Amino acid sequence: MFYWTKDKSNLDKLQKRYCRLMKNAYNLAIKNKEKSDLLHEEASKLLIEIKKLQHQS
């Protein structure tokens, strides 16, 4: 009945964070390439964690 209160799995949280980081990196690339690269690096590390979690389950 109350699906919006359902706890999200760790994988879902990481995927949402990855999407947010990639979007921010893309939008920031126009103004500041260095900060965009840092966000992209962090997002790529998250992607590795996501892939590990997907292979475990």
Number of C-alpha atoms within 10 A of each C-alpha: 4 5 6 7 7 7 9 9 8 10 15 12 12 17 16 10 15 21 14 14 21 18 14 15 23 16 12 16 15 9 10 11 13 12 14 21 15 13 22 20 15 15 21 15 12 18 17 11 14 19 11 12 13 10 7 7 5
